[in-house]
Amino acid sequence: MPLIPEEPQIHESAQGPRATPSAGRTAPTPRPVPGPRPAAPPRPGRPGPARPAPPAQRASRESVPAKPGPSRPTAPAASATPQIQLVPASADGALDAAEEAVDLLLESGRAPGDVLLITTGEPHPWAAHELSFGEASYWAQHDARDDVFYADAAVASRAASRPVVVVAVNGGPQAAGAKALALALTKAGALLVVCGDPQQINSVLGAAV
């Protein structure tokens, strides 16, 4: 019978300590406070200043196409009359003077294909040699533009224009020589070298020499 009062003592001691820890656990509830979340509003401010940046880049692109515009009108100013040089020589020495002029041109850096030599009297030995193989092979070398081309005044009109034309007034009719000089003036792109009698050359080219 004395065992009955002992049971309520065990239940009271168990309830006491359980109630105290429950009150302490209610304190950590303020942890989920939305404190860091209000820091989000500064985000809409960032896209604002980023928008004015792209229009500055567009303006720089628009200024670029304006530069190539003025460079175009400079191209048509390339046309100009050739420079004329006179090398006094007799009819017998005109061909030798012309060959020396060609050698000086090549030594100065001129390409052989840029030079055309025209004779008014006897043809150049090279032209006579090449014509012995036929006109087809002769003019084929002219079209190749690999070397100096030698032409007689009678066929010089068939030759194409070249940057430099050298004329050897080495005889022939005076009218043929005048025609050869006038033709050479139209064939020369940058330089015309005339080797011969200065009086005869001046009478044809006049103040241009």
C-alpha angles and dihedrals in degrees: 000000000000090000095077099074092052094066097066091052092059093052094048093052091050094052095050101063094038093059095053098056091049090061091051093052093059090069099071091061094096091068096093091062111146092236103131094043097076087065089079098081094080089071096079089057094063099063090051099070092037092065098065090053098072096055089060090058092049091054091054091052092052091055093055099070090055092070100064091050099079093045093069100067091056092071100071091058091077096093114097140146115265122257113253124217123185121208110190111225140145121251090259094049099038094093093050090048090050092052090050089051090052091050090052091050092052092046090052090058104270115146114241090234090061094065130083120183119200125192124201097195128022112012119249113268090242092055092047091050095048094045088057087071092053136275093269094065091039094057091039088066088050091054092047091060091203097129145014110298121218119202136173117237090247092064100026092102088069092057119096123241118272133188092251128034122186119195123199109199092201100155136290128122115329091234090054090050092051090050091049092052092049090048093047090054090061094043097052114089101186111354137027118192116191120192116192147063109348093213093054092045094047091050090059104035096029117183091358090082 
